[in-house]
Structures are given as structure tokens and as C-alpha cells.
Amino acid sequence: MSPAMAAAKNTAGPVLATHALNKRFGGIAATRDVSLRLEGGARHALIGPNGAGKTTLINQLTGVLAPSSGNIELAGEDITRLAPHKRVRRGLVRTFQINQLFAQLTPLQSVCLASSQSRGATGAWRRLGADKAALEQSAELLERFRLADVMREKTARLAYGKRRLLEVALALACRPRVLLLDEPLAGVPDGERADIMATLAALPPEVTVLLIEHDMDLVFSFASRISVLVDGALLAEGTPAEIGADARVRAVYLGESHEAGSHEPTGCEGLS
């Protein structure tokens, strides 16, 4: 177990918490008094309709946006003003809705580089490639993520589902305390989703996960706790059963589609 993982496991209190987090863009409140608490090892989902403020909240957590007020703590340390790369070094790691990969590197090269950078090492691939232990560890990680068969192919040639798996593998190579998964199924064809869902279910239990996702099938099968963000504020929080039975949440997800005269959105069975 890495030092970051061990620290997450042994930390008293929440491993990630926000306190009355607000973000304003002029007269628009993108997040409003958001207080979120993630316990160590949690499987927590953040859901909400388009425009709810989920991306703004995640950008504040990762340091891309500075909050207008409120603060963020990682393992008891105030990281509100910490630069994004320093948050990664402390174990707060994010994947993106649109994958951010090096198209001309292979998965093996990419994971080796991510692992070395998380340790503060720098250097060209040819020097990293000489580290047999690092190569073996990276290959083992890729095998866990069902990427062993393509680990020496250029990333640009991979199927889209494989690229999504690689992004999660790269995040895990950074030895996270907290892993923020931003819509890991976005754009993935139906035939490639099973591997991603199975891999997410097998993530190390000591890593705390915050999943941001529109696919309710994944949310209700993965999360043990769900927070619902609407108009920048937390509307409800609870177990999947509690959220599925919450009339306010049902109104947000089902009422809007009914007003539009359309069918229920895919995955809303968890809210019916």
C-alpha cells in the first residue's frame, strides 16, 4: 500500500470535505453553500441535471477554480488555495469527461510517466524505460485494467472504451487518496461499457471515490452514498434507496422529462 493510501486509511474524520463552498460568476451563483463530506474508502456519487454546478464544484475541488468563499480540506489539511499539481501530489486525482491522453505514447509509457511524476521524478521515456521494476509495476496495473493486450500500441489507435480505461489507470498510477471520476462512461459505446463498470467495481477499497455521472445504472450499482446537486446547491444526500425514493429528486429527474414530452431518460429506473 502506498503512503498516500495508508494515510487515507488511517485518517480520522473525512478524507475530503468542503465547507459552505460558494462560486459566483458576476451575479450568477454556480455553487451555493456546498458542504460535502467523503469518508475514507467511500464510494460516493454526485449527480444532478445539466447546469447543476457539478463541473464547477469539481473544478474547485481540484484547484482549477478558486471558490468565492468557503474552504476545502483533504485529510484534515486546508487545500483551498493550493495549486492543482500540489493537490495531485497530496493524493487528489481527477479523470476528465473528455479524456486527456498522450495519443502518441503507448499505455505502458503513459502509466510509467504518470507513476514517476507522482513520485516527483522527471526524465525522458528512454530513461524511465530502463527501470525494469517501474515497467513491471505499470504492466501489472494495465493488466488489472484489462489493457495488457494493447499496452504497447499507440494510444491513438485504441478503442474509445480502452482509452477511458487507460485514463482511470493513469489516475490510479498517481497513488490517489481521493479519485474523482468525471463521467467515465461518457461517449463509450454500449458494447464497451461492461469492462469499465467491472474495473470501477474492482478499484482498491482504500481509495476514496467521488463519481460524477449521468448514467443512473452505474450510479446506483456503484455508489453507497449519493449527493444530488441542483442549481448549485445540495438538494438531497443519502443511500441509493433513499435517493431513489426521494420525491424532490424524482421531480428533478422525471418531472423535467415529462414537461418536455419525452420518455424518461436512460437509467432513471433507479429513481422510479
Order of alpha helices (4+ residues) and beta strands (2+ residues): alpha-beta-beta-beta-beta-alpha-beta-beta-alpha-beta-alpha-alpha-alpha-alpha-beta-alpha-beta-alpha-beta-beta-alpha-alpha-alpha
